[in-house]
Amino acid sequence: MTTATPAPPTDALLTALGYEASSLDALQARTGLPTPQLQAALLTLELAGQVARLPGGLFQRIGLA
């Protein structure tokens, strides 16, 4: 029997991120997600064009509100 890997919680992450630049540590504190799951969700959002990776290890939501 195979088990499906749950999709990263991107909607909850976008809500926690808001439109201000945030560090990985701050996002982890806001979401409670484990680091690997948080990084996977951020990468998914980055590839979808919804989040930008900024200098200094920061992430920022982009696009329409």
Contacts in CASP RR format, 6 or more apart in sequence:
PFRMAT RR
TARGET T0000
AUTHOR 0000-0000-0000
METHOD contacts of the structure
MODEL  1
MTTATPAPPTDALLTALGYEASSLDALQARTGLPTPQLQAALLTLELAGQ
VARLPGGLFQRIGLA
8 37 0 8 1.000
8 40 0 8 1.000
8 41 0 8 1.000
8 44 0 8 1.000
9 31 0 8 1.000
9 33 0 8 1.000
9 37 0 8 1.000
9 41 0 8 1.000
10 41 0 8 1.000
10 44 0 8 1.000
10 45 0 8 1.000
10 50 0 8 1.000
12 31 0 8 1.000
13 27 0 8 1.000
13 31 0 8 1.000
13 33 0 8 1.000
13 38 0 8 1.000
13 41 0 8 1.000
13 42 0 8 1.000
13 45 0 8 1.000
14 45 0 8 1.000
14 50 0 8 1.000
14 51 0 8 1.000
14 61 0 8 1.000
16 27 0 8 1.000
16 30 0 8 1.000
16 31 0 8 1.000
17 27 0 8 1.000
17 51 0 8 1.000
17 59 0 8 1.000
17 60 0 8 1.000
17 61 0 8 1.000
18 61 0 8 1.000
19 60 0 8 1.000
19 61 0 8 1.000
19 65 0 8 1.000
20 60 0 8 1.000
21 54 0 8 1.000
21 58 0 8 1.000
21 59 0 8 1.000
21 60 0 8 1.000
22 30 0 8 1.000
22 58 0 8 1.000
22 59 0 8 1.000
22 60 0 8 1.000
23 57 0 8 1.000
23 58 0 8 1.000
23 59 0 8 1.000
24 35 0 8 1.000
24 38 0 8 1.000
24 39 0 8 1.000
24 42 0 8 1.000
24 57 0 8 1.000
24 59 0 8 1.000
27 33 0 8 1.000
27 38 0 8 1.000
27 42 0 8 1.000
27 59 0 8 1.000
28 35 0 8 1.000
28 38 0 8 1.000
31 38 0 8 1.000
33 41 0 8 1.000
42 51 0 8 1.000
42 53 0 8 1.000
42 59 0 8 1.000
45 51 0 8 1.000
46 52 0 8 1.000
46 53 0 8 1.000
46 59 0 8 1.000
49 62 0 8 1.000
49 63 0 8 1.000
50 61 0 8 1.000
50 62 0 8 1.000
50 63 0 8 1.000
51 59 0 8 1.000
51 60 0 8 1.000
51 61 0 8 1.000
51 62 0 8 1.000
52 59 0 8 1.000
52 60 0 8 1.000
52 62 0 8 1.000
53 59 0 8 1.000
54 60 0 8 1.000
END
